[in-house]
Amino acid sequence: MKYEKGFSLLEVLIALLIISIIAASLGVGLSTAFSSVAVSDTQETARTLAELQMEHVKNRLYSSSYSPAPIPVEYPNYSAAITVNEITDRDTDIQNIQVTISYRGKPIIATANCTLEGYKVK
């Protein structure tokens, strides 16, 4: 039995440990990648919806407030809020329009202030 070839139990356990560590690392990497893709998709959808809301406001008659356009049914967990601030420093016919898109009640954090900002002139 001294010259018998094969693997000992210790060698098999070490090999299994190494394979387990590699598999766990791959699993964590894939999980992080999928999470990143989901966040990126949510932010890109929010940006597109914010641009649609801004176009909706710009195509409406000049007013002191604007209601958001309906969100398409393909995006059931998104909502929009529109804030209007009159700019009185230079001219009374200019508005600062801010559109904030929320997903499941929380603002999307794509930028520092979570809003798309634009201006409207009477």
TAURWO-V439260 format. One line per field, one symbol per residue. phi: phi as a letter, one per 20 degrees, with the letter a starting at -180 (. if undefined). psi: psi as a letter, one per 40 degrees, with the letter a starting at -180 (. if undefined). burial: I if it has 9 or more other C-alpha atoms within 8 Angstrom, else O. Layout:
BEGIN
phi: ???
psi: ???
burial: ???
END
This chain:
BEGIN
phi: .fdfeqdefffffffffffffffffffffffffffffffffffffffffffffffgffeefgbebceffffgffcfedbccdddcfedfdbedccedcddddclndgfedcfdmcddbccdf
psi: edehiaiiddddddddddddddddddddddddddddddddddddddddddddddddddeiihieihiiihhieegdeiiihhhhhhheddiefhihhhhhhihfehihgdidefihhiihh.
burial: OOOOOOOOOOOIOOOOOOOOOOOOOOOOOOOOOOOOOOOOOIIOOIIOIIIOIIOIIOOOOOOOOIOIOOIOOOOOOIIIIIIIOIIOOOOOOIIIIIIIIIIOOOIIOOOOOIIIOOOIOO
END
